[in-house]
């Protein structure tokens, strides 16, 4: 990043933190950062619920099939996590806006589209992974399972 870009964007790193629009940004307290994250999670869940509710209502009215409504239900959560992750990476997520905070790199630049989307997808699917792990542990009859063998479907032909 050239110094000319910093002057044009109004970004500079002086002293305690980054500057934006010729004024310094002070670090936000951890309470505001956590509330911004919590609000973003609520928005993701609310939008996913609305999307699934609309799909099921359309399926009940025979406008779309139940198979299409199921597809929307399975695609809705990752899609909303991607959308809100992109908003987070571009510093315009609703949680940040409501809490009055902005997430920036140490250099003063925004986090970025790809880093935001991958972070939100990882955060979104971490609880799902833990639930599947716990479900798998409690669903197995015993932890000392019989070994698995592989056989031919039919006996090999003898020549």
C-alpha positions, 0 to 999 in steps of 0.5 A: 500500500503506497503512502499516496493511497493512505492520503487519498483514503484518509487512513494512517496509523499514528500512535494508539490506532488507525485514523479514518477521515482525519480523526483517530479511532479509539479501540472499542470495549469488549462488551460492544464487540461481543454485542456486535457479534451476538447481533450479527448471529441473531440477524443470521438466524432471523433471516434464515428463519424467515427464508425457511418460513417463506419457503414452507408457506409457498410449499403449503400454498402449492406454489413450490414443491416440498422438495424445493422448500427443503432445498431452501431450508438446507441452503438458507443457513450457509447462504445467510452466513456468507452474506453476513460474513461479506458484510462483516468483511466490508465493515458494514454488518448490522451488528457493527452498525448498531453497536457503533463499532468497526472491525479493521486490520491493524494497518487500518484497512478493512478485514476483507471479503474473503476473510469475513466470509470464511470467518462467518462460515467457520463460526456458523458451522462450529456448533453444527460440528460439535453437535454432530460429534456429540450425537455420534458419540451417544449414538454408537452402541459401544466404543469397542466396535467390531472391525469392518471387513470388505467382501465381494458381492458374489463369489469370484469365478473359479477357472 
